[in-house]
Amino acid sequence: MKKTIYSAIIALMVILPGCTDLDDVLYDRISEDAYTADPVLQMSPIYRPMQDHLDWGGWWFCQELTADNLVIPIRGEHWNDGGKWAVLHKHDWDSETEAIQSMWGRYYEGVVEANSFIERFESMAGEEEVDRAIAKAKILRAYYYYLLIDNYGDVPYVTSYLDAPERPSATPKAEIFHSIVEELEENIEFLDPDQRSKTAVTLPMTHALLAKLYLNAEVYSGTPQWAKAQEHIDAVLDMGYTLEGDALAPFVTNNHNSPENIWVIPYHEDTYHGFNLHMRALHYQSNQTFGMSVGPWNGMAVVKAHFDSYSENDRRRDGFLYGQQYSAAGDALMLSSGEPVYLDPFIPALEMAPGSSPAAVIELAGARPVKFEVKNGARENLSNHFPIFRLADFYLMKAEVLIRQGQNGDDYINAIRNRAGLDDISNADLDMLLAERAKEMFFEGHRRQDLIRFGKFNNQWWEKPASAPSRNTFPIPQWVLESNPNLSN
């Protein structure tokens, strides 16, 4: 079978993690309590790249570590890793930065699988089940192109498999934006209006994707489309999802049936690996706190300014570990030096060289994120589902489009604040809304996009100078440029 462009685009696929049990079933048909297979359509390869979102696929790193709330500081001899984390924070990345290289291969893997699936089943078009499956494949392809234009800007836009050009040139992101929006609008009518699977392409998921595209339309195309964004936000709000009563409930280990989560990645400690961010964040001795059989790696921490933005009575503040740490039995944890394991929210510097501060200060600097529950007995991979789209986000998106259209969005903001135990605010402006988004959507992969849309991604913040607008997108990876000279022009 002719591959042409795909032999270059998916060159990285040969080094992707090995398949799990889910790869042999139809991801689109996973029930809420069990994985079930469909012997005919087999769409799971199109979904598979999402499994890598939170780690080696690079997406989560590029959305959160390039922003102002999270950091992986260099801790003495640890976490330098060739500077790959520090360059994300300082906006000093280049075309060879690992996370930037990793994203490209995963997204185009999804595009390739979608194009292949569509062409295989087009001859059977006209049957309801096949038409619906093709529509879902096109929607998933649009999702990957949404990620591509959001992260890279102008990219190759290929929608064929057998006849794909060997070395395509980049298509302007505005052109891709208009094309995928049109395709989503055309294919949404094929979806079952009653399906509410959280792991499949559904009507709510597609409205959510369209809402995100229209919300960021000014970034992608130069023209804002707030009214269109509101149309699809309202559609999501009318789909029967409800906010959890507890602000941290959508992130517990057993969040599979959360009424708030719309579209998720169904991670599982045994069958669907990929959610190991807790390993990067927790202190070495946190295994004693959570009864873990593996030792965490003591890296990631919360930027102090973000930690301080939560008032003490904010329920979401409980999503951080800070202060004296204890074992599961309640004993105070101590370093081998005899000093207490006291996680101080203050981080002396992004690059804490050996001897720049006492060793204990370097080791213990920074509050640690535990927004997603780390259950007792947690392993290297968590079983929490990770929400790509969540109802609380759409409350705040509704507030945003109202404010941007000269209306009042307080009711939608206050619903989120009240749940967290906070009082109402009045006459919220865009800066106030962005601050609310920072606290509510923390750690979920939204911050970079939010800062770009609000015109603040290039601002100076802790240990990061002001950056140029060119930093709003990432460079095409070096390995891609070398394989396709047309992208170097």
N, C-alpha and C positions, 0 to 999 in steps of 0.2 A: 504493500500500500504506500502510495506516495506520501512523503512527510514534508519535504522541502523546508519551509520556514520552521516547522516544528522541531526538526533535528537541532536547530540552533536555540530556539526559544526554550525548549525543555531540557537542555543539556544538563541542567542542575538536578533534574529529576532522578538521575541515577544515584545521587547521594542523599535522597530524602529518606526519612526513617522507614523501616519496614512496615508492611501492612499489618493491620490488626484484624480481629474477627469481623469488624464492621465492614471492612473493605469487600467482603464477599457477599454482602447482602445489600438490599436496596435501602440506603440511608433515608430516602424519601418516605419510606413506609415504616420507620421505627415507631412503635407504639410507645406510650408513656411508661409502661412497665416492662417491656420486653422488646428485644430486637427480633424482627420477623423478616423473612426474605420474600422477594417477589422474583419468581424464576424467569420472568420475561423481560422486563424493562431495564433492570440493573443500572440505576442512575448513580449509585454511590461514588464512582470515580469522579463525577463532576463536583460532588461535595467534599471529597477527600482533602483538597488543599486547605480547607478551613481548619482542619485538625491542627495545623501548624501555626495558627494565628498567634498563639500566646508564647511561643518560644522560638525555635529555630527558624520559623517562617519569617520572623522579623517584624511583622505588622504591629504587634503590641509595643515592642521596643520603640519603633519609629513614631508611634502616636503618643506615648506617655513620656519616654525618656528625652524627647526633644522639647518637651514643654516645661512648665515652671513648678510642677508639684512633686515630682518624683526624681530620684537620682540614684545611680550606682556609683558612690564615691570610691576613689582609690584608697584602700585601707592598708597603708604600709606596703608590705610585699604582696598584698592580695588585691585582686580586682583591677589590676592594670590592663591585662589582656591585650597588650599592644595598643592601648588607648581607645579601644572600640566603644567603650561606654562614655568616656569623657567627651569624645568628639560629638556624640549625639547631643549631650547637654549644652555644649558650647557652640553648636551649629558649625562645627569645623569638619563635617563629614566630606567624603569625596566618593568617586564612583567605585572605589574598592572597599568601602565600609561594609562590613559583613551583613548587617541587618538590611541595608539597602539592596545588596546583591540578592539576598535570600527572598525578599518579597516578590521580586520580578518573576522568578522561576515558578513560584507557587501560583501566582495569579494566572500566568499564561498556561500553566498546567490545567487549571480550571477551564480556561477558554478553549484549549485544544480538546479536552474531553467533551465539552458542550458541543463544539462544532462537529466532532465525530459522531456523537449521539444523534444530533439533529439530522445529519445526512444519512445515517443508517436507517432512521425510522420515517423519513419523508415519504418513502414509497408506500407506506401504510397510512398516510394521512387520510382523514375522512372518518376514521374510527374514533369515537369519543375519547377512549382511554389513551390512544396514541396522540391525538391532538393536544390533550391535556399535558401529556408527558413532554411533547415538543415545546409547548408553551413554557413549562417549568424549566426546561433546559435553556431556553432563550432568556428567561428571567435570571437564572443563575449566571449566565454569560454576562448579562447586563450588570449584575452585582460585581463581578470581577473587573469589568471595565470601569465601573464606578470607583473601585479601589485604585485602579491604574491611573485614571486621570486625577484622582484626589492626591495621590502620592507622587506621580511622575509628570503630570501635565500632558504634553504631546507624546503619544505612543503609537506603535503600529495598531491599526484597527482591522482585524482580520475576522471575517465571519464565515469563512469556508474552510473545508478540510482538504479534500482532494485537489482543489484548484487554488490552494493558497499560494501567494507569491513567495518566491524563494527568499528575497531580501527586501521586505517592505520598507517604505519610508514611514516616518511618523505622520500621523494625522493630528491636526490641531484639536486640543481638548474640547473646544467649544463645539466642533463638529461631532465629536464622539458623544458629548453630552446630549445634543439634540437627537442623535440617532438612537441612543439607548432609552431616552425618555419616550420617544415615539414607539419603540419596540415594546416597552413595558406597557404603555397605554393600549397597544393593540392586543397584547397577549393576556392581559388581566381578565378579559371576558371568558377565557377558557377555564378558569380556576373554579373549583367547587366552592360555592359561597358558604357552605357549612363546615368545611374542614378547618380544624383549629390545631393541627399538629404543631408543636413548637420546634420540631427538627426538620421540617419540610418547607418547600415553597408553598405558601398559602396566599389567600386573598389579603389577610392582614399584613403578612410579610411584604407583599408587593406594594401595598399602599405605603408601608413604612419606608421602603426603599425609594419610592417616588417622592415621598415627603422629604427625605434626606437630600435627594438630588435637587429638588426645587428650593430647599432651604439654602443650599450652597450654590445656587444658579449664578449668582453674581461673580463668585470666585471662578466658576467653570466657564462661563460664557460672556461675562461682562454685563449681563442684564439681570437685575433682581426679579424674582418671581414669587413674592411673598403670598399673594392670593392663591396661586396654584399650590404652594406649600401648605397653606391653611386648608385647602380642599382635601388634601390627602391626610393631613394630620387629623382633621375632623373625622375622616373615614376610619382611621385607626381608633380614635376615641369612641366611636360608635360600635366597635366590634365585640364588646362584652367583656373586655379585660378590666380588672379592678386593681387598685393599689393595695398592697399588703398593709396590714395594720402596723407592722414594725418595719422601720426603715432598713434594717439589715436582713429581714426575712427573705428577700429575693436571692440572697447569696449563701444561704445555709447549704450544708452538704446535700440534704434531701430537698432540693429546690425544683425537682423535676415537674411538679404540678403547680408551681407558683402561678397565681392568677395574673401576675404582673408581667411575667416574662413572655415575650411575643415570639422571638426567634432566637434559638440558642445553639451552642455547640455542646453536644451531649458527652462531655468528658466522663470517664470512668476509670477508677484506679486499676481495674483488671483488663477491661476490654477496649478502652479508647483513651490512650495516653496523650499527654500534651499539656496538661495544666499543672505546671510545677513552679509557678512564680513564688509560692511560699518558700520553696527551697532557697531561692535567691535572696529572700528578704529576712527570714528568721535568723536569730542569733544561734551560734553553734549549740548552745545549751537549751534552746527552746524545745528540743526533742523531749526533754524532761517535763516541760510544761504540758505538752500535748501527747505524751506517751508514744512518741514516734519511734519506730525501729531504725530510722535513718537519721543522720545528723545533717541539719541545714547548713547553708554555706555562708551566712552572715554578710550579705552584700547590700541589697537595695534598702533605701530609707526614704522617708518623707521629708521634703524640703520644709524647714522650720516655719517659714512664713505661711505655708499652706496648713500645717498642723495648727498653728496659732489662729487660723481663721475660723476654727470651730469653737463655739462657746462651750463652757464646761457642761451645760445641760443639753447639748446637742447629742442625741442618741447615736448619730453617725461617728462621733468621736470614739465610741467604743470599738470602732473598726481599726484602732491603732494599738500597738503594744508600746508602752513607755513606762518609765519608772522602774522600781525594783521588780525583778522577775522571780517567779516561784515555780517549784515543781508541781506536778499534779497533786502531790500529797500536801502541798502548802508550805514546803520548806523553801526558805530564801536561797536562791541560786548564787553561787560564789565562783569567781574565777580561780584558777589554780594559784594565782598570786595572793589570794585571800581577799581581793576586792569584790564588792557586790556586783552582780550582773544588773546594773542600773542603766537602762536605755535612756539616754539624755536626748531630747529632741534637737538640741543644738549640734550642728555639724560644723566643725572648725573650718573645713575647706573641701572643695571638690577633690583635690589631689592632696591627700594627707601622707606625705612622704615619711618614711621611718625616721623617728626622732623629732618630727615637727610638732608633735604633741605626745604626752604620755601614751604608752602602748594601750592602756585600758581605755583612754579617751577615744583613740582611733577605732578600737574594736567595738565600742559601745555607742558610738555616735549615731544619732538619728532614731526617731520613732519608726516602728516597722508596721507596714500595712497588713491587716488581717480582716479586711472588709469581707472577703470570702472566707467563710468558716473553715478553720482547720480543726477537723474533728479529733477526738481522742483516738489515738492509734493511726493517725494519718500516715500515708506512705509518701513516696517520692512524687506520685501523681495523685491529684485530688479527683473526687467524684462529683464535685459541684458542676452543674451546667453553667456555661458562661453565656450571658445574654448579649447578643448582637443588637437586638432591638428590645427595649423595655418601656413599659407604659409611662413611668415617671419622666423619662426623656421627652415623651411626646406632650406631657403637661407643660414642661418648660419650653419646648418648641412652640406650643400654642401661645404661651405668654410672649415669646419672642416675636412671632409674626404679628401679633396684636400690637405690641409696642412699636414695631417698625412701621406699622400702618397708622400710627397716631392714636391707638386705642389703649385701654388699660388691661394689663395682664395679671393683675394682683391675685385674682382668685386662683389661677393655676399655680402660681408661685407659692401662695400661702397653703395650698393643699399639701405641698411637699414639705414646707417648713413646719406646719402643724404636726405632721406625722413624726418629724424628728424632735418634737417637743419644744419648738420655737414659736414665738409670737408672730402675729401678722406684720407685714410691712405694707407701706402705702405708697402709691404712685411710683412703682419701681421703674427705673430707667434701664438702659441696656447694660451699663456697668454693674448695676445691682443684680441684674439677671445673670450676667456672666459669672459673678461671684457665687450665685446660687448653683449654677451649673457646675462650677469647680468642685463644690462640696458634695453635691448629689451624684454626679457622674464620675467622680474620682475613681481611677484604676480600671475603668471600663473601655479605654481606648478611644475617648472622644476629645481629649483636651487639645491636641494639636489642631484638629479641624476647627474646633471652637475658636481658638485664638486667631487662626487665619481669618475666619469669617468675621470676627470682631475687629480685625486690623491690629492685633496686639502680639502676633507671633514673633515679630522682629524687635520687640522691646527688650531693654536690658532687664535682667533679673539676677537673682543670687548666682554668683560665679559664672555669669554669662553676659558678655557685652551685647550691645545692640547689633543686630544682624541685617543683612541686605534682603530686600524682597525676593531675590533669587533663591533664598533659602526656603521659600514657601513650597517648593517642590524638590524632590530628590533627583540626582543625576541618574541617567540610564547607566546600569552597571557596566563596568569595564569589559567583562567577558562578553556582554551583548554587543558592545561597540566593535570589539575585535572580530566578532563573527558576522557582523552586518555593517559594512562601511556606509550604507545609506543612512544610518542613524547618527553618523558622526558629522553630517553636514549641518 
